[in-house]
Amino acid sequence: MANMAQAIRMALHYGEKNLQLKDVFGQDVGAPLGGVFTATQGLKTAWNAPLDERGIIGMAMGIAMAGDRCVAEIQFCDYIFNTIDQLKIAGNTLWCTNGQVRLPMVVMTPVGAGIRGSVYHSHSFDAWASRLAGWKVVMPSTPIDAYGLLLSAIRDPNPVLFLKPKALMRVRGEELLPGEPESEKELKAMIDAPIGDRSKWKARWPDLKEHEVPIGKGRITREGTQMTVVSYGRHLLLCNEVADALKEEGISLEVIDLRSIYPYDWGMIRDSVRKTGRVLFVNEDTEVTNFGEHLAYRVTQELFYELMARPRVLAGKNLPGIGLHANLEDASVPQKQDVEREIRECLAEIP
């Protein structure tokens, strides 16, 4: 099974071959590295940009305004903040031009903690991204969803932020991508660049097939009746693990992988909360003005009389950064025991 980095790489190849994707670029995106997580190795359209985030976003906007599709990468989301004004302009261009100018651009950037990256390589961006009007924002939790969401993002005629969890880039999926060989060893030999001299290496791409995950559609990963847990990215996997463990005690949890932060699948959340009467939103961005707070607010406003307990949000601590030591990182963002504690406390509330 492909890991997430390989799935992204194959989606980009499918895009350049079938979806008129013309440029994939950013710092270290081209040969020989193929991206800091190797997610762009072997691509014909990949090239290296200078270490200039504003230049990368500006170039993407120009390419998109000229009518070509492109994927621009900011090497880590921790360094995307000096482009906020450009992202805002990219998001409002369609509206400001009364629908005359579309920007078919994707901005791809690794997000979150989990790799012991310390202050400058552990930031989250989902809460900030959710405030960028005019952008669609997606974050996969599995390789096959990374593949499908990226194809949808490339196809979209307007800006899409593709947030890839740093901690999941080497995690293998449980489903084969369409056209992927069954042997992990065979896939690696085909599309993973060798260590050392890569000057003559070329990828041998499998015969990849279409697989599209619609932007704005969530997925129920665990069905249950007593409580709803909503997450995305790497924390979705933690929520699945907790749900599986608590099932042994007879606790029935429904877990939703949001997949798209905006637009999000409100219908799926609404129907699940109506069924269970309780809900917990989990992510690792800082807890003040967290995107989960918006979801909890909407649940309260629209489903108040159907709730059996107050909606809860479990998020990262409101700190300036994340420390390098493992204890500091683990204390800064939600861990599995934190998810379980919140669930047990919520279930213990008496309506």
DAVENDA-V177814 format. One record per helix or strand of 3 or more residues. SS is the DSSP state (H for helix, E for strand). FROM is the first residue (numbers start at 1). TO is the last residue. If there is no record, write none. Layout:
# DAVENDA-V177814
ss-><SS/SS>
from-><FROM/FROM>
to-><TO/TO>
This chain:
# DAVENDA-V177814
ss-><H/E/E/H/E/H/H/E/H/E/H/E/H/H/E/E/H/E/E/H/E/H/E/H/H>
from-><4/21/46/53/69/77/81/105/126/136/143/160/166/184/219/227/234/253/260/266/279/291/312/326/336>
to-><18/26/48/65/74/79/96/111/129/138/155/165/168/191/222/231/247/257/262/276/286/306/316/332/348>
